[in-house]
């Protein structure tokens, strides 16, 4: 079969791919200036937006014009407004993308500029660009650390949680639990249960606020600290959600061993992670467009991890090996429907009987 020569449609598609980063940086810059928040109540003239943000009106008009042509903003006689997509850039929107836009537009964007370094060495470009590993950099830059914690707080609770039997739950210890979203969901459904949140101090402050607003803080013990340190003991269930994929094998095992040390004999560990296909395995085509988009976003996030962290998404077999090494026995693996970029599966494990 003769291969078809790329035509106009293919050139347009490729132009969109090659310039996608420009569009993203336009969204970042407007978010940094606070333009979406100024448009939250409706369209406004460029002159007003420029005066309130300190932007050059001619430059602002041209940037907004590009995004209006991309149907990300509305445009009517020099007045610009939000669309449902760019309303996500407002700080007051539920699960806002404003903080992510800033992180992606600054530290992450710079890291992708050195993607050749990662391809040639297998090492994160982030450290080459910023002079320190990702988490060390966060320790040195409190503002970025707070933004990262806030961005992680917008992540949804894994859909696989819904099918998990937590009847009779006493205490759930959420290790690296972010802003407490998973704990809030569990405690709301199980009024007899209590929770323990293990997180770094900045994230604990955010979680305390969220759980207080939900009327649940009196049922939660907050344990500021690292999951590499000794963990609170005696929990019936321990959870690790999107934690292990951030670390290399040695560090992931170290985290799991801390959980194993703290866990009583009757305890259970619930690991929520996206599972990669085994290398060489036949890949099922996505069932629909939404599933295809979710799969694509999942691969993009894995690429983001490649450039910024030492971790990665793993196969089921690889997670089983990590858990076994740390003293756990896998009891069940349950997949979730592809409803989001992460589409985490649940790996349920218990202390190994031979340890």
C-alpha positions as CSV (number, residue, x, y, z in Angstrom):
1,X,0.0,0.0,0.0
2,X,1.4,3.4,-1.0
3,X,1.8,5.8,1.9
4,X,-0.3,8.9,1.5
5,X,1.7,12.1,1.2
6,X,0.9,14.6,4.0
7,X,-1.5,17.3,2.9
8,X,-3.0,20.5,4.1
9,X,-4.9,18.9,7.0
10,X,-1.8,17.1,8.3
11,X,0.2,20.4,8.1
12,X,-2.4,22.2,10.1
13,X,-2.5,19.4,12.6
14,X,1.3,19.5,13.0
15,X,1.4,23.3,13.3
16,X,-1.1,22.9,16.2
17,X,1.2,20.4,17.9
18,X,4.3,22.4,17.5
19,X,2.7,25.6,18.7
20,X,0.7,24.1,21.6
21,X,3.3,25.3,24.1
22,X,2.8,28.9,22.9
23,X,-0.9,28.7,23.7
24,X,-0.2,27.2,27.1
25,X,2.2,30.0,27.9
26,X,-0.4,32.6,26.9
27,X,-2.8,31.0,29.4
28,X,0.0,31.0,32.0
29,X,0.8,34.6,31.6
30,X,-2.8,35.8,31.8
31,X,-3.3,33.7,34.9
32,X,-0.2,35.1,36.5
33,X,-1.5,38.7,35.8
34,X,-4.9,37.8,37.3
35,X,-6.9,38.4,34.1
36,X,-9.3,35.4,34.5
37,X,-10.3,36.6,37.9
38,X,-11.0,40.1,36.5
39,X,-13.3,38.5,33.9
40,X,-15.1,36.2,36.4
41,X,-18.2,38.5,36.4
42,X,-18.3,39.1,32.7
43,X,-16.5,40.4,29.6
44,X,-14.5,43.7,30.0
45,X,-12.6,46.0,27.7
46,X,-8.9,45.5,27.1
47,X,-8.1,49.0,28.4
48,X,-9.6,48.2,31.8
49,X,-7.8,44.9,32.0
50,X,-4.5,46.5,31.1
51,X,-4.9,49.3,33.7
52,X,-5.7,46.9,36.5
53,X,-3.0,44.3,35.8
54,X,-0.2,46.7,34.7
55,X,0.0,45.1,31.3
56,X,0.7,46.9,28.0
57,X,-2.7,47.2,26.4
58,X,-1.4,46.4,22.9
59,X,0.4,43.3,24.0
60,X,-2.6,42.2,26.1
61,X,-4.9,42.6,23.2
62,X,-2.8,40.5,20.9
63,X,-2.4,37.7,23.5
64,X,-6.2,37.7,24.2
65,X,-6.8,37.8,20.4
66,X,-4.8,34.6,19.9
67,X,-6.7,32.8,22.7
68,X,-10.0,34.1,21.3
69,X,-9.1,32.7,17.9
70,X,-8.5,29.4,19.7
71,X,-12.0,29.7,21.2
72,X,-10.6,29.9,24.7
73,X,-11.9,33.5,25.2
74,X,-14.8,35.4,23.8
75,X,-14.2,38.5,21.8
76,X,-16.6,41.3,20.9
77,X,-15.4,44.8,19.9
78,X,-12.3,44.9,22.1
79,X,-14.2,43.3,25.0
80,X,-13.0,39.8,26.1
81,X,-14.6,37.2,28.3
82,X,-14.2,33.7,29.6
83,X,-15.4,30.5,28.1
84,X,-16.3,27.4,30.3
85,X,-12.7,26.2,29.7
86,X,-10.8,29.3,30.8
87,X,-13.2,29.8,33.7
88,X,-11.0,27.0,35.2
89,X,-8.2,29.6,35.4
90,X,-10.2,31.6,38.0
91,X,-8.9,31.0,41.5
92,X,-12.5,30.8,42.9
93,X,-13.6,28.0,40.5
94,X,-14.0,24.5,42.1
95,X,-10.9,22.4,41.3
96,X,-9.3,25.5,39.7
97,X,-6.5,25.1,37.3
98,X,-4.9,28.4,38.2
99,X,-2.1,27.0,40.3
100,X,-1.4,24.3,37.8
101,X,-1.1,26.9,35.1
102,X,1.5,28.7,37.1
103,X,3.5,25.6,37.9
104,X,3.3,24.3,34.4
105,X,4.2,27.8,33.0
106,X,7.3,28.2,35.1
107,X,9.3,25.3,36.6
108,X,7.7,22.6,34.4
109,X,8.0,24.6,31.2
110,X,11.7,25.2,31.9
111,X,12.3,21.5,32.5
112,X,10.7,20.6,29.2
113,X,13.1,23.0,27.5
114,X,15.8,20.4,28.5
115,X,14.0,17.3,27.4
116,X,17.0,16.3,25.3
117,X,19.0,15.9,28.6
118,X,16.4,13.4,29.9
119,X,16.3,11.5,26.6
120,X,20.1,11.2,26.6
121,X,20.7,10.4,30.2
122,X,17.4,9.1,31.6
123,X,17.8,11.7,34.4
124,X,15.2,14.3,35.3
125,X,15.8,17.6,33.5
126,X,14.3,19.5,36.4
127,X,17.5,19.0,38.5
128,X,19.7,20.2,35.6
129,X,17.6,23.3,35.1
130,X,17.0,24.2,38.8
131,X,20.1,22.9,40.4
132,X,18.3,20.6,42.9
133,X,16.0,17.5,42.9
134,X,12.3,18.4,42.8
135,X,11.5,17.9,46.5
136,X,14.7,19.6,47.6
137,X,13.8,22.5,45.4
138,X,10.4,22.7,47.1
139,X,12.0,22.9,50.5
140,X,14.1,25.8,49.3
141,X,11.2,27.6,47.7
142,X,8.2,27.8,50.1
143,X,6.0,29.7,47.6
144,X,6.4,27.0,45.0
145,X,5.9,24.3,47.6
146,X,2.6,25.9,48.7
147,X,1.5,26.1,45.1
148,X,2.4,22.5,44.5
149,X,0.4,21.4,47.5
150,X,-2.5,23.4,46.3
151,X,-2.3,21.9,42.8
152,X,-2.2,18.4,44.2
153,X,-5.2,19.3,46.3
154,X,-7.3,19.7,43.2
155,X,-6.8,16.1,42.2
156,X,-9.9,14.0,42.4
157,X,-10.4,11.1,44.8
158,X,-9.6,7.8,43.0
159,X,-12.8,6.3,41.6
160,X,-11.6,2.8,42.7
161,X,-12.2,3.9,46.3
162,X,-16.0,3.6,45.6
163,X,-15.7,-0.2,45.3
164,X,-13.6,-0.7,48.4
165,X,-15.1,-2.5,51.4
166,X,-14.5,-0.3,54.4
167,X,-17.4,-1.6,56.5
168,X,-16.6,-1.6,60.2
169,X,-13.6,0.7,59.7
170,X,-12.0,2.0,62.9
171,X,-9.0,4.2,61.9
172,X,-7.7,5.0,58.5
173,X,-4.2,6.4,58.2
174,X,-3.8,8.4,54.9
175,X,-0.1,8.6,54.2
176,X,0.8,11.5,52.0
177,X,-2.9,12.4,52.0
178,X,-2.6,15.9,50.5
179,X,-5.4,18.2,51.5
180,X,-7.5,15.4,53.0
181,X,-9.8,14.8,50.1
182,X,-9.8,11.0,50.4
183,X,-10.1,11.2,54.2
184,X,-13.1,13.5,53.9
185,X,-14.8,11.1,51.5
186,X,-14.2,8.1,53.8
187,X,-15.2,9.8,57.0
188,X,-18.4,11.2,55.4
189,X,-19.4,7.7,54.4
190,X,-18.4,6.0,57.6
191,X,-19.5,8.1,60.6
192,X,-18.0,5.6,63.1
193,X,-14.5,5.9,61.6
194,X,-11.6,8.2,62.5
195,X,-8.7,9.3,60.4
196,X,-5.0,10.2,60.6
197,X,-3.4,12.4,58.0
198,X,0.3,12.2,57.4
199,X,1.7,15.1,55.3
200,X,4.2,17.8,55.2
201,X,3.4,20.8,57.4
202,X,2.2,23.1,54.6
203,X,-0.2,20.5,53.3
204,X,-1.4,19.7,56.8
205,X,-2.4,23.3,57.2
206,X,-4.5,23.2,54.0
207,X,-6.0,19.9,55.0
208,X,-7.0,21.2,58.4
209,X,-8.8,24.0,56.8
210,X,-10.6,21.8,54.3
211,X,-11.6,19.2,56.9
212,X,-12.8,21.9,59.4
213,X,-15.0,23.4,56.7
214,X,-16.4,19.9,56.1
215,X,-17.1,19.5,59.9
216,X,-14.8,16.5,60.1
217,X,-11.6,17.9,61.8
218,X,-12.6,16.6,65.2
219,X,-12.4,13.1,63.9
220,X,-8.9,13.5,62.4
221,X,-5.5,13.5,63.9
222,X,-3.0,15.5,62.0
223,X,0.6,14.2,61.8
224,X,2.9,16.6,60.2
225,X,6.0,14.9,58.8
226,X,7.5,12.8,56.0
227,X,6.4,9.3,55.0
228,X,10.1,8.4,55.2
229,X,9.9,8.9,59.0
230,X,8.2,6.5,61.4
231,X,4.4,6.6,60.9
232,X,1.5,6.6,63.3
233,X,0.8,3.0,64.5
234,X,-2.3,1.0,65.0
235,X,-4.4,1.9,62.0
236,X,-6.8,-0.6,60.5
237,X,-6.3,0.7,57.0
238,X,-3.4,2.6,55.5
239,X,-3.7,4.4,52.2
240,X,-1.1,5.6,49.7
241,X,-2.6,7.5,46.8
242,X,-0.4,8.7,43.9
243,X,2.6,8.5,46.2
244,X,4.8,5.6,45.1
245,X,4.9,6.6,41.5
246,X,6.9,9.8,42.5
247,X,9.9,7.7,43.7
248,X,12.4,5.3,42.4
249,X,12.2,1.6,43.5
250,X,14.5,2.0,46.5
251,X,12.6,5.0,47.9
252,X,9.2,3.4,47.2
253,X,10.2,0.3,49.2
254,X,11.4,2.5,52.0
255,X,8.0,4.2,52.2
256,X,6.3,0.8,52.1
257,X,8.5,-0.5,54.9
258,X,7.5,2.5,57.1
259,X,3.9,1.5,56.5
260,X,4.6,-2.1,57.3
261,X,6.4,-1.1,60.6
262,X,3.4,0.9,61.7
263,X,0.7,-1.6,60.7
264,X,-0.8,-4.1,63.1
265,X,-1.2,-7.7,62.0
266,X,-4.9,-7.2,61.0
267,X,-4.2,-4.1,59.0
268,X,-4.7,-3.5,55.3
269,X,-2.8,-1.3,52.8
270,X,-4.6,0.3,49.9
271,X,-2.4,1.6,47.1
272,X,-4.0,3.8,44.4
273,X,-1.8,4.1,41.3
274,X,-2.2,4.1,37.6
275,X,-1.0,0.7,36.2
276,X,1.1,0.5,33.1
277,X,0.7,-2.3,30.6
278,X,3.3,-5.0,30.6
279,X,6.0,-4.3,27.9
280,X,5.0,-6.0,24.7
281,X,1.4,-6.7,25.8
282,X,-1.3,-6.1,23.3
283,X,-2.9,-2.6,23.9
284,X,-6.6,-2.5,23.7
285,X,-7.9,0.4,21.6
286,X,-9.8,3.0,23.7
287,X,-13.5,2.3,23.9
288,X,-14.4,5.9,23.1
289,X,-13.0,9.4,22.7
290,X,-13.1,10.1,26.5
291,X,-11.2,7.0,27.2
292,X,-8.6,7.9,24.5
293,X,-8.2,11.4,26.0
294,X,-7.8,9.9,29.5
295,X,-5.1,7.5,28.3
296,X,-3.3,10.3,26.5
297,X,-3.3,12.5,29.6
298,X,-2.1,9.6,31.7
299,X,0.9,9.2,29.4
300,X,1.6,12.9,29.5
301,X,1.6,12.9,33.3
302,X,4.0,10.0,33.2
303,X,6.2,12.1,30.9
304,X,6.0,15.0,33.3
305,X,7.3,12.6,36.0
306,X,10.1,11.5,33.8
307,X,11.3,15.1,33.5
308,X,10.8,16.2,37.1
309,X,11.1,13.2,39.4
310,X,13.0,9.9,39.8
311,X,9.7,7.9,39.9
312,X,7.4,6.5,37.2
313,X,4.2,4.6,36.7
314,X,4.7,0.9,37.0
315,X,3.1,-2.4,35.9
316,X,1.1,-4.5,38.3
317,X,4.0,-7.0,38.4
318,X,6.4,-4.2,39.4
319,X,4.1,-3.1,42.2
320,X,3.8,-6.6,43.4
321,X,7.6,-6.9,43.6
322,X,7.9,-3.7,45.6
323,X,5.2,-4.8,48.0
324,X,6.7,-8.2,48.5
325,X,10.1,-6.7,49.1
326,X,8.6,-4.5,51.8
327,X,6.8,-7.4,53.6
328,X,3.4,-7.3,52.0
329,X,1.2,-9.9,50.3
330,X,-1.1,-8.6,47.5
331,X,-4.7,-9.8,48.1
332,X,-6.5,-8.0,45.2
333,X,-6.1,-5.7,42.3
334,X,-9.1,-3.8,41.0
335,X,-9.2,-1.5,38.1
336,X,-11.2,1.7,37.8
337,X,-13.1,2.9,34.7
338,X,-11.1,5.4,32.6
339,X,-12.8,8.5,33.8
340,X,-9.8,10.7,34.4
341,X,-6.2,11.2,33.4
342,X,-5.0,9.1,36.3
343,X,-7.6,6.3,36.2
344,X,-5.9,4.7,39.3
345,X,-6.3,1.1,40.1
346,X,-6.5,-0.3,43.6
347,X,-3.9,-2.7,44.9
348,X,-4.9,-4.1,48.3
349,X,-2.2,-5.7,50.4
350,X,-1.8,-7.2,53.9
351,X,1.2,-8.0,56.0
352,X,3.0,-11.1,54.6
353,X,2.4,-14.2,56.7
354,X,6.1,-15.2,56.5
355,X,7.4,-12.0,58.0
